[in-house]
Amino acid sequence: RCFECHGQGGRGDGPSAPTLKNEKGEKIQAADLTKPWNFRGGGELKDIFMRLTTGLSGTPMPSYAGIQSDEKEDERVENKKMTEEASPAEEE
């Protein structure tokens, strides 16, 4: 389900990205997952795991706690980090 907002390449350009709004009803941009230095809450593995588990208050990012096992979440986070390391980071 990540691709719905973040897109197939993780760049925040998924099919539902244009419709995202924060809790105030203001338009919000899906995070570009290829730029971990911009992550709310940090870009370390433990930080990413926390965001997947708890979501982000005030944003459309839901909690995925209980949907998958911790082992599966660890695998998802590790896959994200491996993808990030395989493709060079782009400067803004």
C-alpha positions as CSV (number, residue, x, y, z in Angstrom):
1,R,0.0,0.0,0.0
2,C,3.0,2.4,0.3
3,F,3.0,2.9,-3.5
4,E,-0.5,4.5,-3.3
5,C,1.0,7.7,-1.8
6,H,4.7,7.3,-2.2
7,G,4.7,5.9,-5.8
8,Q,6.4,2.9,-7.3
9,G,9.8,4.6,-7.0
10,G,9.1,6.0,-3.6
11,R,9.3,9.6,-4.8
12,G,6.0,10.8,-3.3
13,D,4.2,10.7,-6.7
14,G,1.7,7.8,-6.2
15,P,-1.8,7.9,-7.6
16,S,-3.4,9.2,-4.4
17,A,-0.6,11.8,-3.7
18,P,-2.5,14.7,-5.3
19,T,-5.5,14.1,-2.9
20,L,-3.6,14.0,0.4
21,K,-4.5,16.5,3.1
22,N,-3.4,17.0,6.7
23,E,-5.8,17.1,9.7
24,K,-6.6,20.8,9.0
25,G,-7.7,19.9,5.4
26,E,-4.6,21.5,3.9
27,K,-2.9,19.9,0.9
28,I,0.2,17.8,2.0
29,Q,2.9,16.2,-0.1
30,A,3.7,12.5,0.4
31,A,7.3,12.0,1.5
32,D,10.0,11.3,-1.1
33,L,11.4,8.1,0.3
34,T,14.6,8.5,-1.8
35,K,15.6,11.4,0.4
36,P,15.8,10.1,4.0
37,W,17.3,13.3,5.3
38,N,13.9,14.8,4.9
39,F,12.0,12.2,6.9
40,R,9.9,13.5,9.8
41,G,11.2,11.7,12.9
42,G,14.5,10.7,11.3
43,G,15.8,8.4,8.6
44,E,17.6,5.7,10.6
45,L,16.2,2.1,10.5
46,K,14.7,2.5,14.0
47,D,13.0,5.8,13.0
48,I,11.5,4.3,9.9
49,F,10.3,1.3,11.8
50,M,8.6,3.7,14.3
51,R,6.9,5.6,11.6
52,L,5.5,2.4,10.0
53,T,4.4,1.3,13.4
54,T,2.8,4.5,14.7
55,G,2.1,6.5,11.6
56,L,2.4,10.3,11.7
57,S,-0.1,12.3,13.6
58,G,-1.8,15.1,11.7
59,T,-0.9,13.5,8.3
60,P,-2.5,10.8,6.1
61,M,0.4,8.4,7.0
62,P,-1.4,5.6,8.9
63,S,-0.2,3.3,11.5
64,Y,0.6,-0.2,10.2
65,A,0.9,-1.7,13.7
66,G,-0.6,-5.1,13.9
67,I,-1.1,-5.4,10.1
68,Q,2.2,-7.2,9.7
69,S,4.6,-8.9,12.0
70,D,7.6,-7.0,13.4
71,E,9.8,-9.4,11.3
72,K,8.0,-8.4,8.1
73,E,8.3,-4.7,9.1
74,D,12.0,-5.1,9.7
75,E,12.3,-6.7,6.3
76,R,10.4,-3.8,4.7
77,V,12.6,-1.3,6.3
78,E,15.8,-3.2,5.4
79,N,14.6,-3.4,1.8
80,K,14.0,0.3,1.7
81,K,17.5,1.0,3.0
82,M,19.1,-1.4,0.5
83,T,17.3,0.3,-2.4
84,E,18.5,3.6,-1.1
85,E,22.1,2.4,-0.9
86,A,21.9,0.9,-4.4
87,S,20.8,4.2,-6.0
88,P,22.9,7.3,-5.4
89,A,21.1,10.1,-3.5
90,E,20.1,13.1,-5.5
91,E,20.9,16.6,-4.1
92,E,18.1,19.1,-3.9
